[in-house]
Amino acid sequence: MKYVKKICPICGSEFIVLKKVEEKAVYCTLECLLISQERMGEEKISPFMSV
């Protein structure tokens, strides 16, 4: 099995994943995944709508 090192785009932590899932493994933890999803949800809100 081959492994690769990646850097989490949310927290900057380095983590190791299997080479065959490299493209799918973007975040180091579920917490970082949830933060990413929350940020994407904020971007989808129209500037014309009040929050």
N, C-alpha and C positions, 0 to 999 in steps of 0.2 A: 504494500500500500504506500502511496505517495501522499505527502502532506504539503500544504502551502501556508505561508503566513499572510494574514490580511490585517488591515487596519479598519476599525469600526468608524464609519463616517459621523456617528453621533457623539461618541465619547472619546474617540482617538485611541482606544485600547487595541493592543495587538492580540490576535487570536489565531489559532491553527485549525485548519479544516482539511478534510480529504480533498485531494486534487479533483476527483470526479464531481464534487458538489461545490466547487469553487465559485461558480457563477451564481448559485442559489443562496449561498451563505454570505449575506451582506452585513448583518449586525452581530455583535458578540453575545448579546443576551436578549431575552424576550423584552426586558425593560427598554432597551434601545430600540427594538422594533416598535413597541407601543409609542414611544416618543416620536418616532418617524411618522407613524400613522396619524398621530395627533397633529403634527405639523402640516401634513398633507391635507388634513381636514380643514385646517385654518386657511390654507391657500385656496380652497375651493369656494369659500364664502365670497360672494360678490361684494365689491366695494360700495354698491348702492344699497345693500341691505344693512340694517342696523343689527348689531350683535347684542 
